[in-house]
C-alpha cells in the first residue's frame, strides 16, 4: 500500500513555520531531524519536502541544507474535505467502492462529502454545484449516463479553471480532460464471451446498457470475441436497454428476449443484476439454466452467488478501485502536476454453474 504519512508532515511543516515565525531564507530542520520528530523513513520525509518545494514553501540547496521560502502561511493550507459523486450507493458493488475511497481519505485526515445521482445528469449537476460552493478541495466522480451527450460540460470546465483536482471512476466522459480508474470493461466482455466459446457454444447473444460507457465497452469485448471466433450473426442477437429500465426490459421486451433465447445457447449480460433478472425470466418461462441456455454476468457482485444458479462472471475490483481513485486524487493534490495516466484493472474470470459445457474445454 502506498504511504501517505508524508501528508501529515506537509501540514506539520506549514504550522511549524507559522508558529515559529520563520522568515524567508531561514534555515529549516534537516531531513534527519524530521525523521526523528515524526518517526518515519527518510524516503517519506523527502516526499514531504518535494511537495513543500512544489508549493514554494521550502527550498533545498545542495550541500547547504533546507531553507524557508515563504514565511507566512495563513490560514494553514489544510486539505480537509473531498466530494464523492456516485451514481448509486445502497447496494451492488457501490458500497465497496465508496468504502475504499473513504478508507484512504480517512488515513490522510480528509473528510468525505458523498452525493448520489441515481445516474441522472441533473442530479449530477446539483451535486457538483453544491460541492464547488462548499469549497471541496477535490472531487471523485462516477459519470451519469456516460455514453450520452452531457449538459454538464461547462461545470467540468469550471472545475478545471478553478484547479480543483478530479478523478473519475468506473468511466469517464469522452470529452473530459481528467484521469479515471476502472476495470477494463472491454476485456471483461471479451473474457466471458471467450469462455462461452471455449465451452463449445456457437450461438451467443448479449444484453447491454446503451447509455453507459461500460455497456459500450463490454459490448465491444463481446463483439471482438465473436469476430475472433468467426461468429457473424452475434450482433443480430443483441438487446440494448437504458439503465433506468434494466428491470422493465423483461416485461416490455419479452418477445425479443424469447426470440434471442430460442436462437442462442448462451447469453452475455451487461452485469450480474441483468443476469439475475434473466435467470428469473427463464424460470418463469420454463427455460432451464444452464441446460437450455447458459448465462454469464459481469462484476461478481453478491447477487452472483445467492441466485438460483450461481453465476459465471468477471470479478470487479470494487474496493481496490475506490482506494485507487482516492490515491490518484491525493497524487494530484500533493505532488507536482505531472500528467496522470488512467488506471485500468485486469478482470478475473470466476467460473460457477451457469454455463453448460459441450465436450471438453
BALOBA-1460 file (C-alpha; in Angstrom, 3 decimals):
// residues 361
<rec num="1" residu="x" x="0.000" y="0.000" z="0.000"/>
<rec num="2" residu="x" x="1.308" y="3.449" z="-0.896"/>
<rec num="3" residu="x" x="2.461" y="5.504" z="2.076"/>
<rec num="4" residu="x" x="0.720" y="8.853" z="2.637"/>
<rec num="5" residu="x" x="2.292" y="9.646" z="6.012"/>
<rec num="6" residu="x" x="4.147" y="12.452" z="4.247"/>
<rec num="7" residu="x" x="0.863" y="14.412" z="4.049"/>
<rec num="8" residu="x" x="0.845" y="14.845" z="7.827"/>
<rec num="9" residu="x" x="4.437" y="16.090" z="7.667"/>
<rec num="10" residu="x" x="3.488" y="18.636" z="4.985"/>
<rec num="11" residu="x" x="0.777" y="20.124" z="7.207"/>
<rec num="12" residu="x" x="3.024" y="19.991" z="10.291"/>
<rec num="13" residu="x" x="5.763" y="21.944" z="8.482"/>
<rec num="14" residu="x" x="3.299" y="24.673" z="7.452"/>
<rec num="15" residu="x" x="2.110" y="25.029" z="11.041"/>
<rec num="16" residu="x" x="5.687" y="24.943" z="12.356"/>
<rec num="17" residu="x" x="6.816" y="27.785" z="10.057"/>
<rec num="18" residu="x" x="3.882" y="29.939" z="11.150"/>
<rec num="19" residu="x" x="4.225" y="29.089" z="14.843"/>
<rec num="20" residu="x" x="7.995" y="29.683" z="14.953"/>
<rec num="21" residu="x" x="7.641" y="32.849" z="12.820"/>
<rec num="22" residu="x" x="10.342" y="31.681" z="10.450"/>
<rec num="23" residu="x" x="11.302" y="34.153" z="7.723"/>
<rec num="24" residu="x" x="12.416" y="33.667" z="4.114"/>
<rec num="25" residu="x" x="15.962" y="32.280" z="3.881"/>
<rec num="26" residu="x" x="15.911" y="30.991" z="7.480"/>
<rec num="27" residu="x" x="17.463" y="27.546" z="7.738"/>
<rec num="28" residu="x" x="14.907" y="24.803" z="8.271"/>
<rec num="29" residu="x" x="15.146" y="21.444" z="10.040"/>
<rec num="30" residu="x" x="17.259" y="18.754" z="8.394"/>
<rec num="31" residu="x" x="15.924" y="15.510" z="6.918"/>
<rec num="32" residu="x" x="17.437" y="13.630" z="9.861"/>
<rec num="33" residu="x" x="15.673" y="15.874" z="12.386"/>
<rec num="34" residu="x" x="12.331" y="15.493" z="10.612"/>
<rec num="35" residu="x" x="12.756" y="11.704" z="10.565"/>
<rec num="36" residu="x" x="13.362" y="11.702" z="14.327"/>
<rec num="37" residu="x" x="10.445" y="14.018" z="15.109"/>
<rec num="38" residu="x" x="7.906" y="12.057" z="13.068"/>
<rec num="39" residu="x" x="9.318" y="8.545" z="13.361"/>
<rec num="40" residu="x" x="9.317" y="7.932" z="9.618"/>
<rec num="41" residu="x" x="11.786" y="6.911" z="6.956"/>
<rec num="42" residu="x" x="13.976" y="9.354" z="5.048"/>
<rec num="43" residu="x" x="12.064" y="8.464" z="1.879"/>
<rec num="44" residu="x" x="8.811" y="9.689" z="3.483"/>
<rec num="45" residu="x" x="10.464" y="12.927" z="4.607"/>
<rec num="46" residu="x" x="11.887" y="13.517" z="1.129"/>
<rec num="47" residu="x" x="8.437" y="13.009" z="-0.356"/>
<rec num="48" residu="x" x="7.065" y="15.688" z="2.001"/>
<rec num="49" residu="x" x="9.915" y="18.079" z="1.170"/>
<rec num="50" residu="x" x="9.321" y="17.580" z="-2.536"/>
<rec num="51" residu="x" x="5.686" y="18.553" z="-2.046"/>
<rec num="52" residu="x" x="6.636" y="21.616" z="0.029"/>
<rec num="53" residu="x" x="9.105" y="22.693" z="-2.647"/>
<rec num="54" residu="x" x="6.406" y="22.415" z="-5.311"/>
<rec num="55" residu="x" x="4.252" y="24.772" z="-3.192"/>
<rec num="56" residu="x" x="7.171" y="27.240" z="-2.853"/>
<rec num="57" residu="x" x="7.212" y="26.876" z="0.932"/>
<rec num="58" residu="x" x="10.699" y="25.372" z="1.257"/>
<rec num="59" residu="x" x="13.734" y="25.172" z="-0.978"/>
<rec num="60" residu="x" x="16.661" y="22.786" z="-0.765"/>
<rec num="61" residu="x" x="20.177" y="23.854" z="-1.679"/>
<rec num="62" residu="x" x="22.614" y="21.076" z="-2.467"/>
<rec num="63" residu="x" x="25.389" y="20.994" z="0.113"/>
<rec num="64" residu="x" x="23.811" y="23.698" z="2.268"/>
<rec num="65" residu="x" x="20.505" y="22.353" z="3.562"/>
<rec num="66" residu="x" x="16.820" y="23.267" z="3.515"/>
<rec num="67" residu="x" x="15.583" y="26.854" z="3.776"/>
<rec num="68" residu="x" x="12.282" y="28.633" z="4.222"/>
<rec num="69" residu="x" x="10.967" y="30.199" z="1.052"/>
<rec num="70" residu="x" x="7.591" y="31.522" z="2.308"/>
<rec num="71" residu="x" x="7.340" y="32.907" z="5.846"/>
<rec num="72" residu="x" x="3.574" y="33.375" z="6.160"/>
<rec num="73" residu="x" x="1.071" y="30.638" z="5.508"/>
<rec num="74" residu="x" x="-2.210" y="31.984" z="6.763"/>
<rec num="75" residu="x" x="-4.542" y="30.315" z="7.004"/>
<rec num="76" residu="x" x="-2.764" y="26.995" z="7.124"/>
<rec num="77" residu="x" x="-3.385" y="25.309" z="3.794"/>
<rec num="78" residu="x" x="-5.208" y="22.227" z="5.025"/>
<rec num="79" residu="x" x="-6.998" y="19.838" z="2.705"/>
<rec num="80" residu="x" x="-9.915" y="18.600" z="4.773"/>
<rec num="81" residu="x" x="-12.845" y="17.722" z="2.524"/>
<rec num="82" residu="x" x="-13.281" y="15.827" z="-0.743"/>
<rec num="83" residu="x" x="-16.527" y="15.459" z="-2.668"/>
<rec num="84" residu="x" x="-17.518" y="11.997" z="-3.892"/>
<rec num="85" residu="x" x="-20.276" y="11.689" z="-6.505"/>
<rec num="86" residu="x" x="-21.580" y="8.164" z="-7.165"/>
<rec num="87" residu="x" x="-24.459" y="7.050" z="-9.372"/>
<rec num="88" residu="x" x="-25.719" y="4.637" z="-6.710"/>
<rec num="89" residu="x" x="-24.755" y="3.582" z="-3.205"/>
<rec num="90" residu="x" x="-27.293" y="1.347" z="-1.434"/>
<rec num="91" residu="x" x="-26.358" y="-1.994" z="-2.997"/>
<rec num="92" residu="x" x="-24.486" y="-3.931" z="-5.679"/>
<rec num="93" residu="x" x="-20.749" y="-3.015" z="-5.861"/>
<rec num="94" residu="x" x="-21.127" y="0.663" z="-4.954"/>
<rec num="95" residu="x" x="-20.820" y="0.444" z="-1.135"/>
<rec num="96" residu="x" x="-17.487" y="-1.357" z="-1.582"/>
<rec num="97" residu="x" x="-16.159" y="1.334" z="-3.943"/>
<rec num="98" residu="x" x="-17.177" y="4.158" z="-1.609"/>
<rec num="99" residu="x" x="-15.736" y="2.293" z="1.391"/>
<rec num="100" residu="x" x="-12.426" y="2.019" z="-0.462"/>
<rec num="101" residu="x" x="-12.425" y="5.753" z="-1.182"/>
<rec num="102" residu="x" x="-13.324" y="6.634" z="2.391"/>
<rec num="103" residu="x" x="-10.661" y="4.393" z="3.935"/>
<rec num="104" residu="x" x="-7.831" y="6.119" z="2.050"/>
<rec num="105" residu="x" x="-9.206" y="9.606" z="2.713"/>
<rec num="106" residu="x" x="-9.589" y="8.810" z="6.417"/>
<rec num="107" residu="x" x="-5.956" y="7.685" z="6.603"/>
<rec num="108" residu="x" x="-4.993" y="11.118" z="5.313"/>
<rec num="109" residu="x" x="-7.276" y="13.013" z="7.684"/>
<rec num="110" residu="x" x="-9.660" y="14.091" z="4.935"/>
<rec num="111" residu="x" x="-13.445" y="14.111" z="5.328"/>
<rec num="112" residu="x" x="-15.681" y="12.788" z="2.557"/>
<rec num="113" residu="x" x="-18.823" y="14.523" z="1.314"/>
<rec num="114" residu="x" x="-20.960" y="11.964" z="-0.547"/>
<rec num="115" residu="x" x="-23.710" y="12.644" z="-3.086"/>
<rec num="116" residu="x" x="-25.776" y="10.120" z="-5.070"/>
<rec num="117" residu="x" x="-27.080" y="10.968" z="-8.560"/>
<rec num="118" residu="x" x="-29.191" y="7.864" z="-9.342"/>
<rec num="119" residu="x" x="-27.497" y="8.056" z="-12.761"/>
<rec num="120" residu="x" x="-29.306" y="11.331" z="-13.555"/>
<rec num="121" residu="x" x="-27.332" y="14.178" z="-15.157"/>
<rec num="122" residu="x" x="-29.447" y="16.864" z="-13.449"/>
<rec num="123" residu="x" x="-28.705" y="15.378" z="-10.035"/>
<rec num="124" residu="x" x="-25.039" y="15.221" z="-11.002"/>
<rec num="125" residu="x" x="-25.131" y="18.937" z="-11.848"/>
<rec num="126" residu="x" x="-26.701" y="19.805" z="-8.499"/>
<rec num="127" residu="x" x="-24.164" y="17.688" z="-6.610"/>
<rec num="128" residu="x" x="-21.226" y="19.351" z="-8.378"/>
<rec num="129" residu="x" x="-22.602" y="22.866" z="-7.837"/>
<rec num="130" residu="x" x="-23.140" y="22.185" z="-4.139"/>
<rec num="131" residu="x" x="-19.658" y="20.754" z="-3.683"/>
<rec num="132" residu="x" x="-17.986" y="23.644" z="-5.522"/>
<rec num="133" residu="x" x="-19.945" y="26.101" z="-3.371"/>
<rec num="134" residu="x" x="-18.886" y="24.198" z="-0.229"/>
<rec num="135" residu="x" x="-15.238" y="24.568" z="-1.201"/>
<rec num="136" residu="x" x="-14.226" y="20.942" z="-1.557"/>
<rec num="137" residu="x" x="-10.532" y="20.552" z="-2.318"/>
<rec num="138" residu="x" x="-11.003" y="17.631" z="-4.698"/>
<rec num="139" residu="x" x="-13.642" y="15.542" z="-6.454"/>
<rec num="140" residu="x" x="-14.066" y="11.828" z="-7.192"/>
<rec num="141" residu="x" x="-16.908" y="11.331" z="-9.660"/>
<rec num="142" residu="x" x="-18.715" y="8.464" z="-11.358"/>
<rec num="143" residu="x" x="-20.279" y="9.920" z="-14.516"/>
<rec num="144" residu="x" x="-24.030" y="9.716" z="-15.083"/>
<rec num="145" residu="x" x="-25.176" y="8.262" z="-18.419"/>
<rec num="146" residu="x" x="-21.567" y="8.431" z="-19.588"/>
<rec num="147" residu="x" x="-22.289" y="7.329" z="-23.162"/>
<rec num="148" residu="x" x="-24.807" y="10.117" z="-23.865"/>
<rec num="149" residu="x" x="-24.307" y="13.842" z="-24.584"/>
<rec num="150" residu="x" x="-23.960" y="15.579" z="-21.234"/>
<rec num="151" residu="x" x="-25.137" y="19.131" z="-20.415"/>
<rec num="152" residu="x" x="-22.681" y="19.454" z="-17.524"/>
<rec num="153" residu="x" x="-19.614" y="20.149" z="-19.669"/>
<rec num="154" residu="x" x="-19.463" y="23.786" z="-18.531"/>
<rec num="155" residu="x" x="-19.427" y="22.688" z="-14.895"/>
<rec num="156" residu="x" x="-16.429" y="20.471" z="-15.548"/>
<rec num="157" residu="x" x="-14.722" y="23.343" z="-17.368"/>
<rec num="158" residu="x" x="-15.336" y="25.482" z="-14.271"/>
<rec num="159" residu="x" x="-13.798" y="22.759" z="-12.093"/>
<rec num="160" residu="x" x="-10.777" y="22.716" z="-14.411"/>
<rec num="161" residu="x" x="-10.412" y="26.511" z="-14.377"/>
<rec num="162" residu="x" x="-10.577" y="26.570" z="-10.559"/>
<rec num="163" residu="x" x="-7.790" y="23.941" z="-10.463"/>
<rec num="164" residu="x" x="-9.924" y="21.569" z="-8.407"/>
<rec num="165" residu="x" x="-8.366" y="18.089" z="-8.751"/>
<rec num="166" residu="x" x="-10.809" y="15.472" z="-10.071"/>
<rec num="167" residu="x" x="-10.710" y="11.736" z="-10.744"/>
<rec num="168" residu="x" x="-13.449" y="9.770" z="-12.482"/>
<rec num="169" residu="x" x="-14.155" y="6.166" z="-11.542"/>
<rec num="170" residu="x" x="-15.796" y="3.303" z="-13.476"/>
<rec num="171" residu="x" x="-15.983" y="5.508" z="-16.577"/>
<rec num="172" residu="x" x="-15.209" y="8.970" z="-17.910"/>
<rec num="173" residu="x" x="-16.844" y="11.304" z="-20.397"/>
<rec num="174" residu="x" x="-15.010" y="11.133" z="-23.755"/>
<rec num="175" residu="x" x="-14.531" y="14.910" z="-23.758"/>
<rec num="176" residu="x" x="-13.387" y="15.244" z="-20.145"/>
<rec num="177" residu="x" x="-9.747" y="16.144" z="-19.507"/>
<rec num="178" residu="x" x="-9.456" y="14.312" z="-16.184"/>
<rec num="179" residu="x" x="-7.922" y="10.918" z="-15.334"/>
<rec num="180" residu="x" x="-10.026" y="7.903" z="-14.396"/>
<rec num="181" residu="x" x="-9.737" y="4.429" z="-12.921"/>
<rec num="182" residu="x" x="-11.900" y="1.466" z="-13.887"/>
<rec num="183" residu="x" x="-11.995" y="-2.213" z="-14.564"/>
<rec num="184" residu="x" x="-11.027" y="-2.948" z="-18.166"/>
<rec num="185" residu="x" x="-14.621" y="-3.365" z="-19.333"/>
<rec num="186" residu="x" x="-13.785" y="-4.283" z="-22.908"/>
<rec num="187" residu="x" x="-11.556" y="-7.117" z="-21.723"/>
<rec num="188" residu="x" x="-14.275" y="-8.193" z="-19.273"/>
<rec num="189" residu="x" x="-16.783" y="-8.546" z="-22.099"/>
<rec num="190" residu="x" x="-14.267" y="-10.476" z="-24.163"/>
<rec num="191" residu="x" x="-13.224" y="-12.824" z="-21.347"/>
<rec num="192" residu="x" x="-16.739" y="-14.058" z="-20.546"/>
<rec num="193" residu="x" x="-17.557" y="-14.449" z="-24.253"/>
<rec num="194" residu="x" x="-14.298" y="-16.283" z="-24.947"/>
<rec num="195" residu="x" x="-15.178" y="-18.665" z="-22.122"/>
<rec num="196" residu="x" x="-18.512" y="-19.487" z="-23.748"/>
<rec num="197" residu="x" x="-16.755" y="-20.381" z="-26.984"/>
<rec num="198" residu="x" x="-14.223" y="-22.466" z="-25.064"/>
<rec num="199" residu="x" x="-17.180" y="-24.366" z="-23.602"/>
<rec num="200" residu="x" x="-18.399" y="-25.226" z="-27.101"/>
<rec num="201" residu="x" x="-21.075" y="-22.570" z="-27.641"/>
<rec num="202" residu="x" x="-21.503" y="-21.141" z="-31.138"/>
<rec num="203" residu="x" x="-24.814" y="-19.303" z="-30.868"/>
<rec num="204" residu="x" x="-24.277" y="-16.469" z="-28.404"/>
<rec num="205" residu="x" x="-26.285" y="-13.349" z="-27.707"/>
<rec num="206" residu="x" x="-25.940" y="-10.307" z="-25.458"/>
<rec num="207" residu="x" x="-27.853" y="-7.790" z="-23.342"/>
<rec num="208" residu="x" x="-26.076" y="-4.436" z="-22.855"/>
<rec num="209" residu="x" x="-26.687" y="-0.933" z="-21.457"/>
<rec num="210" residu="x" x="-26.853" y="1.699" z="-24.175"/>
<rec num="211" residu="x" x="-26.402" y="4.857" z="-22.053"/>
<rec num="212" residu="x" x="-23.263" y="3.964" z="-20.072"/>
<rec num="213" residu="x" x="-19.747" y="3.704" z="-21.494"/>
<rec num="214" residu="x" x="-19.311" y="0.424" z="-19.604"/>
<rec num="215" residu="x" x="-22.124" y="-1.078" z="-21.696"/>
<rec num="216" residu="x" x="-20.463" y="0.007" z="-24.928"/>
<rec num="217" residu="x" x="-17.081" y="-1.338" z="-23.884"/>
<rec num="218" residu="x" x="-18.473" y="-4.650" z="-22.683"/>
<rec num="219" residu="x" x="-20.354" y="-4.967" z="-25.966"/>
<rec num="220" residu="x" x="-17.108" y="-4.189" z="-27.812"/>
<rec num="221" residu="x" x="-15.349" y="-7.019" z="-25.998"/>
<rec num="222" residu="x" x="-18.278" y="-9.329" z="-26.752"/>
<rec num="223" residu="x" x="-18.078" y="-8.491" z="-30.469"/>
<rec num="224" residu="x" x="-14.294" y="-8.845" z="-30.596"/>
<rec num="225" residu="x" x="-14.605" y="-12.345" z="-29.211"/>
<rec num="226" residu="x" x="-17.332" y="-13.197" z="-31.732"/>
<rec num="227" residu="x" x="-15.188" y="-11.896" z="-34.598"/>
<rec num="228" residu="x" x="-12.175" y="-13.843" z="-33.328"/>
<rec num="229" residu="x" x="-14.319" y="-16.995" z="-33.370"/>
<rec num="230" residu="x" x="-15.831" y="-16.212" z="-36.784"/>
<rec num="231" residu="x" x="-19.376" y="-15.794" z="-35.427"/>
<rec num="232" residu="x" x="-21.050" y="-13.428" z="-37.881"/>
<rec num="233" residu="x" x="-24.603" y="-13.410" z="-36.562"/>
<rec num="234" residu="x" x="-23.974" y="-12.281" z="-32.981"/>
<rec num="235" residu="x" x="-24.802" y="-8.586" z="-33.403"/>
<rec num="236" residu="x" x="-28.293" y="-9.503" z="-34.594"/>
<rec num="237" residu="x" x="-28.894" y="-11.132" z="-31.237"/>
<rec num="238" residu="x" x="-28.122" y="-8.129" z="-29.024"/>
<rec num="239" residu="x" x="-30.720" y="-6.383" z="-26.885"/>
<rec num="240" residu="x" x="-29.936" y="-2.825" z="-25.750"/>
<rec num="241" residu="x" x="-31.573" y="-1.169" z="-22.764"/>
<rec num="242" residu="x" x="-31.396" y="2.088" z="-20.800"/>
<rec num="243" residu="x" x="-30.010" y="1.640" z="-17.289"/>
<rec num="244" residu="x" x="-33.186" y="3.079" z="-15.764"/>
<rec num="245" residu="x" x="-35.099" y="0.253" z="-17.455"/>
<rec num="246" residu="x" x="-32.868" y="-2.710" z="-16.644"/>
<rec num="247" residu="x" x="-35.699" y="-4.493" z="-14.825"/>
<rec num="248" residu="x" x="-38.599" y="-3.482" z="-17.031"/>
<rec num="249" residu="x" x="-36.968" y="-4.803" z="-20.217"/>
<rec num="250" residu="x" x="-38.039" y="-8.255" z="-19.067"/>
<rec num="251" residu="x" x="-41.626" y="-7.019" z="-19.387"/>
<rec num="252" residu="x" x="-41.679" y="-4.807" z="-22.477"/>
<rec num="253" residu="x" x="-39.153" y="-6.849" z="-24.485"/>
<rec num="254" residu="x" x="-40.469" y="-10.333" z="-23.751"/>
<rec num="255" residu="x" x="-40.867" y="-11.289" z="-27.406"/>
<rec num="256" residu="x" x="-37.372" y="-10.105" z="-28.294"/>
<rec num="257" residu="x" x="-35.915" y="-11.943" z="-25.298"/>
<rec num="258" residu="x" x="-37.722" y="-15.170" z="-26.107"/>
<rec num="259" residu="x" x="-36.526" y="-14.893" z="-29.700"/>
<rec num="260" residu="x" x="-32.944" y="-14.411" z="-28.524"/>
<rec num="261" residu="x" x="-33.157" y="-17.335" z="-26.121"/>
<rec num="262" residu="x" x="-34.679" y="-19.572" z="-28.778"/>
<rec num="263" residu="x" x="-31.844" y="-18.824" z="-31.194"/>
<rec num="264" residu="x" x="-28.964" y="-18.974" z="-28.701"/>
<rec num="265" residu="x" x="-27.275" y="-21.404" z="-26.370"/>
<rec num="266" residu="x" x="-25.685" y="-18.663" z="-24.225"/>
<rec num="267" residu="x" x="-26.243" y="-15.029" z="-23.230"/>
<rec num="268" residu="x" x="-23.671" y="-12.447" z="-22.115"/>
<rec num="269" residu="x" x="-25.261" y="-9.955" z="-19.699"/>
<rec num="270" residu="x" x="-24.158" y="-6.379" z="-19.064"/>
<rec num="271" residu="x" x="-23.806" y="-7.113" z="-15.356"/>
<rec num="272" residu="x" x="-24.860" y="-9.556" z="-12.635"/>
<rec num="273" residu="x" x="-28.118" y="-7.723" z="-11.911"/>
<rec num="274" residu="x" x="-29.246" y="-8.174" z="-15.502"/>
<rec num="275" residu="x" x="-28.091" y="-11.791" z="-15.401"/>
<rec num="276" residu="x" x="-30.112" y="-12.480" z="-12.228"/>
<rec num="277" residu="x" x="-33.205" y="-10.905" z="-13.803"/>
<rec num="278" residu="x" x="-32.643" y="-13.115" z="-16.838"/>
<rec num="279" residu="x" x="-32.445" y="-16.201" z="-14.599"/>
<rec num="280" residu="x" x="-35.811" y="-15.223" z="-13.125"/>
<rec num="281" residu="x" x="-37.252" y="-14.666" z="-16.599"/>
<rec num="282" residu="x" x="-36.028" y="-18.093" z="-17.712"/>
<rec num="283" residu="x" x="-37.558" y="-19.764" z="-14.664"/>
<rec num="284" residu="x" x="-40.903" y="-18.094" z="-15.342"/>
<rec num="285" residu="x" x="-40.818" y="-19.385" z="-18.942"/>
<rec num="286" residu="x" x="-39.647" y="-22.919" z="-18.095"/>
<rec num="287" residu="x" x="-36.230" y="-22.357" z="-19.654"/>
<rec num="288" residu="x" x="-33.565" y="-24.248" z="-17.717"/>
<rec num="289" residu="x" x="-30.193" y="-22.719" z="-16.878"/>
<rec num="290" residu="x" x="-27.688" y="-23.979" z="-17.888"/>
<rec num="291" residu="x" x="-29.305" y="-26.968" z="-19.634"/>
<rec num="292" residu="x" x="-31.327" y="-24.919" z="-22.136"/>
<rec num="293" residu="x" x="-29.423" y="-21.648" z="-22.005"/>
<rec num="294" residu="x" x="-26.132" y="-20.587" z="-20.412"/>
<rec num="295" residu="x" x="-25.913" y="-17.178" z="-18.727"/>
<rec num="296" residu="x" x="-22.855" y="-15.130" z="-17.761"/>
<rec num="297" residu="x" x="-22.672" y="-11.858" z="-15.862"/>
<rec num="298" residu="x" x="-20.011" y="-9.254" z="-15.113"/>
<rec num="299" residu="x" x="-18.900" y="-7.732" z="-11.763"/>
<rec num="300" residu="x" x="-19.037" y="-10.761" z="-9.390"/>
<rec num="301" residu="x" x="-21.436" y="-8.932" z="-7.084"/>
<rec num="302" residu="x" x="-23.162" y="-10.524" z="-4.088"/>
<rec num="303" residu="x" x="-26.008" y="-11.477" z="-6.450"/>
<rec num="304" residu="x" x="-23.723" y="-13.830" z="-8.358"/>
<rec num="305" residu="x" x="-23.721" y="-16.408" z="-5.546"/>
<rec num="306" residu="x" x="-27.148" y="-16.048" z="-3.921"/>
<rec num="307" residu="x" x="-29.232" y="-16.566" z="-7.077"/>
<rec num="308" residu="x" x="-30.872" y="-19.855" z="-8.174"/>
<rec num="309" residu="x" x="-27.905" y="-20.835" z="-10.322"/>
<rec num="310" residu="x" x="-24.555" y="-19.371" z="-9.180"/>
<rec num="311" residu="x" x="-23.246" y="-17.170" z="-11.971"/>
<rec num="312" residu="x" x="-20.117" y="-17.430" z="-14.026"/>
<rec num="313" residu="x" x="-18.967" y="-13.831" z="-14.113"/>
<rec num="314" residu="x" x="-15.980" y="-11.468" z="-14.011"/>
<rec num="315" residu="x" x="-14.708" y="-10.058" z="-10.729"/>
<rec num="316" residu="x" x="-14.839" y="-6.280" z="-10.323"/>
<rec num="317" residu="x" x="-12.052" y="-4.851" z="-8.082"/>
<rec num="318" residu="x" x="-14.593" y="-2.622" z="-6.309"/>
<rec num="319" residu="x" x="-12.859" y="-1.721" z="-3.031"/>
<rec num="320" residu="x" x="-9.398" y="-1.613" z="-4.604"/>
<rec num="321" residu="x" x="-10.799" y="0.594" z="-7.356"/>
<rec num="322" residu="x" x="-12.171" y="3.008" z="-4.757"/>
<rec num="323" residu="x" x="-8.850" y="3.076" z="-2.928"/>
<rec num="324" residu="x" x="-7.050" y="3.730" z="-6.214"/>
<rec num="325" residu="x" x="-9.375" y="6.608" z="-7.119"/>
<rec num="326" residu="x" x="-8.660" y="8.242" z="-3.753"/>
<rec num="327" residu="x" x="-4.898" y="7.776" z="-4.098"/>
<rec num="328" residu="x" x="-4.970" y="9.223" z="-7.609"/>
<rec num="329" residu="x" x="-6.748" y="12.288" z="-6.236"/>
<rec num="330" residu="x" x="-4.197" y="12.664" z="-3.431"/>
<rec num="331" residu="x" x="-1.410" y="12.478" z="-6.004"/>
<rec num="332" residu="x" x="-2.993" y="15.383" z="-7.878"/>
<rec num="333" residu="x" x="-3.317" y="17.373" z="-4.660"/>
<rec num="334" residu="x" x="0.129" y="16.822" z="-3.201"/>
<rec num="335" residu="x" x="2.635" y="16.154" z="-5.948"/>
<rec num="336" residu="x" x="3.848" y="18.323" z="-8.834"/>
<rec num="337" residu="x" x="1.336" y="18.483" z="-11.649"/>
<rec num="338" residu="x" x="2.572" y="15.798" z="-13.987"/>
<rec num="339" residu="x" x="0.130" y="14.316" z="-16.487"/>
<rec num="340" residu="x" x="-1.656" y="11.487" z="-14.685"/>
<rec num="341" residu="x" x="-2.354" y="8.261" z="-16.525"/>
<rec num="342" residu="x" x="-5.654" y="6.389" z="-16.427"/>
<rec num="343" residu="x" x="-5.514" y="3.176" z="-14.383"/>
<rec num="344" residu="x" x="-7.322" y="0.060" z="-15.566"/>
<rec num="345" residu="x" x="-7.676" y="-3.204" z="-13.675"/>
<rec num="346" residu="x" x="-7.484" y="-6.548" z="-15.438"/>
<rec num="347" residu="x" x="-10.700" y="-8.553" z="-14.919"/>
<rec num="348" residu="x" x="-10.654" y="-12.056" z="-13.439"/>
<rec num="349" residu="x" x="-12.976" y="-14.797" z="-14.703"/>
<rec num="350" residu="x" x="-14.960" y="-16.548" z="-11.948"/>
<rec num="351" residu="x" x="-16.417" y="-19.885" z="-13.069"/>
<rec num="352" residu="x" x="-19.579" y="-21.194" z="-11.419"/>
<rec num="353" residu="x" x="-22.604" y="-23.242" z="-12.501"/>
<rec num="354" residu="x" x="-24.459" y="-21.103" z="-15.054"/>
<rec num="355" residu="x" x="-22.634" y="-22.322" z="-18.169"/>
<rec num="356" residu="x" x="-23.150" y="-25.642" z="-19.901"/>
<rec num="357" residu="x" x="-20.082" y="-27.246" z="-21.430"/>
<rec num="358" residu="x" x="-20.255" y="-29.067" z="-24.766"/>
<rec num="359" residu="x" x="-17.362" y="-31.514" z="-24.733"/>
<rec num="360" residu="x" x="-14.018" y="-30.644" z="-23.177"/>
<rec num="361" residu="x" x="-12.688" y="-27.132" z="-22.597"/>
